[in-house]
């Protein structure tokens, strides 16, 4: 990491790379997202070489942002590193503290409890508002519903979730021919939100699920073209 930071400081220096010197936290936002998704693609393809490379690209983004922040006297890599180490220790109170957790589900409950304690025991609305606005819609829906469920709100079981999904689907079918675009948008949104709710009970990430479907769809056209 020390070598990577040195390289980035050289690239950002007076005689460095013109492109690197022009970058800001804001200009690099999409790069972080793209690199994270390329890591996911490498994981999905089970390609160790690609995963090794893509993790390096993602690490570069972290170094890039740390160097920019250090130049502006906001924070540096050491502070980023210390903060995540402190967080891991405080959130794993069943390892580094006096709490106990016998399985992964109990660990997640403990993690959420410790997180809310760190954040000052926020209200449910504050916790949901804290979900990043830049998350893709399906991912944000999943995170918000998880927080609501942890506080005892939303569908209590799979049957309720499926019933809600069917209700939203029927409402869309009934209104699809005589509803204006704004109302249709709301109905589609509610239907997608209810589908995410069902995914939650199966512990299926809806963002990954739809990405895989898109990939299969594209591959289908590719195979069709090859056959022709």
N, C-alpha and C positions, 0 to 999 in steps of 0.2 A: 504493500500500500504506500509505503514511503517513496518508492520509485515512481509509482503512478502519480502521486501528488507533485513530485519534483518535475515530471514531464509536463503536467498541466500548468504548473507555474511558469515553466519555460515557454510554453505555447501562448500563455496569456501575457508574457512579459513584453517590454518595449520593442524587442527585436523578434517577437514571436510570430505566430500565424495570424494574419489579418482576420480570417473568419473566426477563429477561436476568441480573439480579443473583442470581437463585436458582440459576442453572445451574452445574454442575461438570463436570470432565472425564468423570466417570462418567455423568452424566445426558445428555451429548451424544454418547455412543458410537453410538447407533443413527442419529443425525442424520448423522454422518460417513459411515456405510455407505450410508444412503439417498441422500445427495447424490452419492456416487461412482457408484452405480448409475444415477442419473438422468443423469449425464454420459455413461455408456455408452449409455443409451437414445437420447440426442441424437446420439451418434456413429453408432449403428445406423440412425437415421432420416435421417441426412445433412442435418440441419436446422441450418444455421449459426447462426441466431438463437437457437434453443434451446440449442445448445452454448455459445454466448457467455454466455447467462444461467446455465446450470447450472455452468459453470466458476466464475462469480462466486459462486454459492451454496457451492461447495466451498471456494473461497478464504475465504469468510466463516468457515467452520468452523476453518480454520487460524488466522485472526486471533483468533477466539473463544478457542481453546485457549491461544494465546500470551499474550493479555491475562490470562486466569485464572492462568496460570503466573507471569507477572510480578507479579501481586498477591501471590502466595505466595512471592515471591523465589526461585523455582526456576529459571526461565530466561525469556528474552524473545525477541521476533521476530528481533532481530539475531543471536542465537546460533543460532536455527533456520536462518536464511539462511546464516550462515557455515559451519555444519556440512554443509549440502547442497552448498555450493560446494566445500568441501574434499574431500568425498566424490567429486564429479564429477571433480575433478582427479586424485585418487589412483587411482580406478578406471579412468580413461582413460589409463593409463600409455603406451599406444601413440601418444597425442597429446601429452601433457605430460611424458612420460618417455622412456626408452630402449627400451621394448619395441616389438614390431611385430605387426601384425594385418592380414591381407590381405582378410579377409571377415568377415561378421557372426558366423559360427560361431566363428572365432578370437577375436573381440572378446568374445563371451560367456564363453569359457573363461578369457580374461584377466581379465575382470570377476570371475568366481568365485574365481580364484586370489588376486587382490588383496583381495577381500572376506574370504577366510579368513585372509589375512595380517593384515589389520586386526583381525579378531576373535581373533587369537592361535592360528591354525591349529588350529581345533577338530576333535575327532574327528567321524566320520560321524554317530554317534548324537547328539552335541551339536548338529551342524548341522541334523539332522532335527528335534530337539526345539525348535530355535529358530524353526521355522515357526509363525506365530501360531495359537494354539488357536482363536481366534475366526474363522478363515477358514471359509467354507462347505466341507462335506465333500469335494466333488469338487475344489475348488481346492487344498485342503490335500493331498489324495492326489496331485495332479499335482506339486506342489512337492516333496513328500517323495520321490516316485519320481525326479524330476529329480536330486535330490541323491544318491540311491543310485546312479543310472546314472553320474553324473560320477565316482563312486568305483569304478566297475567292477562294480556289483551289479545284479541284476535281469535282465530279458530282454535278450539281446544283439542281437536283430534282430526284425523284424516277425513272422516265422514263429513264433518262440518266444512272442511276445506273444499271437498269435492262438491258438496251441495251449493256452496257459494259460487264456485266455478260454473256449475250448471246454470245457476240463476243469472249470472252475468252474461253467459253465452246466450241464453234465451232472450234476455233484454235486448241484446245486440241484434239478434235475428228478427225480433219484433219491430225494431226501429230502423233497420237498415234501409228500407225503401222510402221512408217518409220522415227522415230526421236530417236537420241541417249539418253542415260539416263540423261545426264546433261541438255539437252534441254527440255526433258520431265519434269524434276524437276522444271525448270523455268516456264513451261506452267502450271503445277499443282499449283505452288506458285501464279501465276497471277490469276488463277481461284479462288483459296481460298481468295485471297485479294479482288477480285471483289464481292465475296459472302459476305464478311465482310462489304463491301461498301453498299450493299443492306440492311444488318442488321441495319446499322446505321440510315437509314431513318425510320425504324420501332422502333428505340430505343431498339433493342434487343441485349443483350450482347452475342456475338457469342460463347464465352468460356463457358458460362452457358448453352447455347442452345445445344452445342455438348455434354456437360457433361450429360445433361438430356437424350439425345438420347442414349448415351452409357449405362446409367442406365436402360433405357427401354429395350435395347437390352439384357443386362445381365439378367434382370428380366424375359424376355421372355424365356430364356433357363431354368431358375429356375422353372418357372411354367410348362414348358414342361416336365421337369424331374419329378415333383410332380404328374402330370397327368398320366405319364407312370407307 
